[in-house]
């Protein structure tokens, strides 16, 4: 992870954002030596959210607390795909 003071990042913000967005590099913006914010690619956040959703589903399945699914016939009805 690249660390850069906020004061230095001001003049390089465009470049830093591109590095985070396209290079999947995490850039830590520091304030008085402490990490104040992170620049990360939106894809990194989406990947983390997906992983959390899968882990939550697996946990609920293991605990037996998963909600029942919707029967395929109901899905088709809701989507207007009922067989004629």
Secondary structure as GFF3:
##gff-version 3
##sequence-region A 1 84
A	DSSP	beta_strand	2	5	.	.	.	ID=ss1
A	DSSP	alpha_helix	6	9	.	.	.	ID=ss2
A	DSSP	three_ten_helix	10	12	.	.	.	ID=ss3
A	DSSP	alpha_helix	13	23	.	.	.	ID=ss4
A	DSSP	beta_strand	27	31	.	.	.	ID=ss5
A	DSSP	beta_strand	34	39	.	.	.	ID=ss6
A	DSSP	alpha_helix	42	63	.	.	.	ID=ss7
A	DSSP	alpha_helix	72	78	.	.	.	ID=ss8
###
